[in-house]
Amino acid sequence: MRILQLGKFYPIAGGVEKVMWNLAQGLSARGMRCDMLCCGLRRELKGWNVGYHKAGKLIIPFNESGHCIVVKAVVKLAGTMISLRMVSEVRRRRGSYDVIHIHHPDPMAAMALFMSGYKGKVVLHWHSDILRQKGLLKLFDPFQRWLIRRADVIVGTTPVYVRESEALANVQDKIDCIPIGVDPVKPDSDGAMRVRSRFPGKKIVYSLGRLVPYKGYEYLIEAASYLPDDYHVLIGGGGPDMEELSAKIKEMGLVGKVTMLGRVPDEEFSAYFNACDLFALSSIYKTEAFAIVQIEAMSCGKPVVATRIPGSGVSWVNQDGVSGLNVEPRDARGMAEAIVRITSDRDVYDSFSARARARYEEMFTYDAMITSCMKLYNRLLCD
């Protein structure tokens, strides 16, 4: 069985490209031939010190059964790499794979598949609708409709998202679901102790993500104003809203209660998850389709307070009353009340903590994702 994961970009920043990377690595590690083809900006390609360069491409071996192939892109527009080399590369490789597993949204990958003349099976992984770039969607819509028709199977990361997507309303018979899976966050007792020593006697509420409007961090900051004084909110991540959010903390007199951490270094990633008492996800738009950070928190037994975003899979990932609680988007007081409800009683907290870890083990492990994907390919090729 020969598989190509198609779409997105390198270096890996998270989200869709991280899922592609993990799938390609995990499948090839089990002996399946699985490659990943993506784009990288021309000016950055020479500086990457991983893999090797061949015929104008960067080749990064996973193992004997798989590679990541990075082709040059000319420019990045509206979150999409523009690369004629991707078109030619897919066309050149069209006879080499039994399945092309294309990840949406990625207009460049869709156009490359369309122009390749590939005749084999297609898996369309529907991570998200195109929501913000309405102009791009108008231009891309004919390719998107073709891609939906062309796909033999459409995979969602949660059953809710693909069921509620208007674009997929007429193809529900093609739908399957493979939840995203991750390795558990590594224990780091020393790192956790260092974090907790900075906030002695405090219950730590942690959130991590890019500082952009759809994350709704202003409501998490506002929620801090309703929390008792023995709570401290930590927000990790960088992004364009840093200055505005920092100003809001000062304006609300919350400097001693909310800390903006900035980008969390890789070596401190585990420490903050291990140190916190609870993870909070304040996102307000369907752009947040899954939120991998939720399952990372669950993997180390941290309850989650998240939001019920209409049409999103976020509140399916965090099962209300099981792994945590879900509140309405933009409801700062409701978020604060949910945080207190989970953390104010030790028995209640321990129960949520145990169920959060159990939900991760049942639904969101890395091995489960790889196994489900292999079963999907086997069904597809045996039909």
Long-range contacts (C-beta under 8 A, 24 or more apart in sequence): 1-32, 1-33, 1-98, 1-99, 1-377, 1-378, 1-381, 2-33, 2-34, 2-96, 2-97, 2-98, 2-99, 3-27, 3-32, 3-33, 3-34, 3-35, 3-97, 3-98, 3-99, 3-100, 3-101, 3-377, 4-34, 4-35, 4-36, 4-37, 4-93, 4-96, 4-97, 4-99, 4-100, 4-101, 5-34, 5-35, 5-36, 5-37, 5-101, 5-103, 6-36, 6-37, 6-38, 6-90, 6-100, 6-101, 6-102, 6-103, 6-109, 6-112, 6-113, 7-37, 7-38, 7-102, 7-103, 7-104, 7-106, 7-108, 7-109, 8-38, 8-39, 8-81, 8-103, 8-106, 8-109, 9-38, 9-39, 9-40, 9-73, 9-76, 9-81, 10-38, 10-39, 10-40, 10-48, 10-58, 10-60, 10-68, 10-70, 11-40, 11-44, 11-48, 14-292, 15-127, 15-292, 16-103, 16-106, 16-127, 16-128, 18-292, 19-103, 19-125, 19-127, 19-157, 19-180, 20-103, 21-68, 22-181, 22-182, 22-366, 22-369, 23-101, 23-369, 23-370, 23-373, 24-62, 24-66, 24-68, 25-62, 25-63, 25-66, 26-366, 26-367, 26-369, 26-370, 26-373, 27-66, 27-370, 27-373, 27-374, 28-62, 28-63, 28-65, 28-66, 29-62, 29-63, 29-65, 29-66, 30-370, 30-374, 31-65, 32-65, 32-66, 32-374, 32-377, 33-65, 33-66, 34-62, 34-65, 34-66, 35-66, 35-67, 35-68, 35-69, 35-97, 36-66, 36-67, 36-68, 36-69, 37-68, 37-69, 37-71, 37-86, 37-89, 37-90, 37-93, 38-68, 38-69, 38-70, 38-71, 38-81, 39-70, 39-71, 39-72, 39-73, 39-81, 39-83, 39-85, 39-86, 39-108, 40-70, 40-71, 40-72, 40-73, 40-81, 41-72, 41-73, 41-75, 41-76, 41-81, 42-72, 42-73, 42-74, 45-70, 45-72, 56-85, 57-85, 57-89, 73-108, 78-133, 78-136, 79-133, 80-106, 80-107, 80-108, 80-136, 81-108, 82-108, 83-108, 86-112, 87-111, 87-112, 87-115, 87-116, 90-115, 90-116, 90-118, 91-115, 91-116, 91-117, 94-118, 94-119, 94-120, 98-377, 98-381, 99-123, 99-377, 99-380, 99-381, 101-125, 102-147, 102-151, 103-127, 104-128, 104-144, 104-147, 105-129, 105-130, 107-136, 107-139, 107-140, 107-143, 110-140, 110-143, 110-144, 110-146, 110-147, 111-143, 113-147, 113-150, 114-143, 114-146, 114-147, 121-152, 121-380, 121-381, 122-150, 122-151, 122-152, 123-151, 123-152, 123-153, 123-154, 123-155, 123-376, 123-377, 123-380, 124-148, 124-150, 124-151, 124-153, 124-154, 124-155, 125-155, 125-157, 126-154, 126-155, 126-156, 126-157, 126-161, 126-162, 126-165, 126-168, 127-157, 127-289, 127-290, 128-161, 128-286, 128-287, 128-289, 129-165, 129-166, 129-167, 129-286, 131-285, 131-286, 131-287, 132-287, 152-380, 153-376, 153-380, 155-376, 156-313, 157-289, 157-290, 157-313, 158-289, 158-290, 158-313, 158-316, 158-317, 159-313, 159-316, 160-311, 160-312, 160-313, 160-315, 160-316, 161-289, 161-290, 161-311, 161-312, 161-313, 164-310, 164-311, 165-311, 176-376, 178-369, 178-372, 178-373, 178-376, 179-317, 179-363, 179-364, 179-368, 179-369, 180-290, 180-292, 180-295, 180-364, 180-369, 181-295, 181-364, 181-365, 181-366, 181-367, 181-368, 181-369, 181-370, 182-292, 182-295, 182-296, 182-299, 182-364, 182-365, 182-366, 183-299, 183-365, 183-366, 184-299, 184-300, 184-360, 184-365, 185-269, 185-270, 185-273, 185-274, 185-296, 185-297, 185-299, 185-300, 186-270, 187-270, 187-274, 187-300, 188-270, 188-271, 188-274, 189-274, 191-268, 191-270, 191-271, 191-274, 191-275, 192-271, 192-274, 192-275, 193-275, 194-271, 195-271, 195-272, 195-274, 195-275, 196-275, 199-232, 201-230, 202-230, 202-231, 202-232, 203-230, 203-231, 203-232, 203-277, 203-278, 203-343, 204-231, 204-232, 204-234, 204-275, 204-276, 204-277, 204-278, 205-231, 205-232, 205-233, 205-234, 205-276, 205-277, 205-278, 205-279, 205-280, 205-339, 206-233, 206-234, 206-236, 206-272, 206-273, 206-275, 206-276, 206-278, 206-279, 206-280, 206-297, 206-302, 207-233, 207-234, 207-235, 207-236, 207-279, 207-280, 207-281, 207-282, 207-293, 208-235, 208-236, 208-237, 208-264, 208-272, 208-279, 208-293, 209-236, 209-237, 209-281, 209-283, 209-291, 209-293, 210-237, 210-238, 210-239, 211-235, 211-237, 211-238, 211-239, 211-240, 211-241, 211-242, 211-245, 212-239, 212-240, 212-241, 213-241, 213-285, 214-283, 214-284, 214-285, 214-287, 214-288, 215-241, 215-282, 215-283, 215-284, 215-288, 216-282, 216-283, 216-284, 216-285, 216-307, 216-329, 216-330, 217-241, 217-245, 217-282, 218-245, 218-248, 219-282, 219-284, 219-329, 219-330, 219-331, 219-332, 219-335, 220-280, 220-282, 220-332, 220-335, 221-245, 221-248, 221-249, 221-252, 221-254, 221-258, 222-252, 222-332, 223-280, 223-282, 223-332, 223-333, 223-335, 223-336, 223-339, 224-254, 224-257, 224-258, 224-336, 225-252, 225-254, 225-257, 225-332, 225-336, 226-332, 226-333, 226-336, 226-337, 227-257, 227-336, 227-339, 227-340, 228-340, 229-257, 231-257, 231-339, 231-343, 232-257, 232-258, 232-259, 233-257, 233-258, 233-259, 233-280, 234-258, 234-259, 234-261, 234-272, 234-276, 235-259, 235-260, 235-261, 236-261, 236-262, 236-263, 236-264, 236-272, 237-261, 237-262, 237-263, 237-264, 238-262, 238-263, 273-297, 273-300, 273-302, 274-300, 276-302, 277-302, 277-343, 277-349, 278-302, 278-303, 278-304, 278-305, 278-324, 278-339, 278-342, 278-343, 279-303, 279-304, 279-305, 279-324, 280-304, 280-305, 280-306, 280-335, 280-339, 281-305, 281-306, 281-307, 281-314, 281-318, 282-307, 282-335, 283-307, 283-309, 283-312, 283-314, 283-329, 284-309, 284-329, 284-330, 285-309, 285-329, 286-310, 286-311, 286-312, 288-312, 288-314, 289-313, 289-314, 290-314, 290-317, 291-317, 294-318, 295-360, 295-363, 295-364, 297-356, 298-323, 298-356, 298-357, 298-359, 298-360, 298-364, 299-357, 299-360, 299-364, 300-357, 301-353, 301-354, 301-356, 301-357, 302-353, 302-356, 303-342, 303-343, 303-349, 303-352, 303-353, 303-356, 304-356, 305-335, 305-338, 305-339, 305-342, 307-335, 317-364, 319-359, 322-355, 322-356, 322-359, 323-352, 323-355, 323-356, 323-359, 323-360, 324-352, 324-356
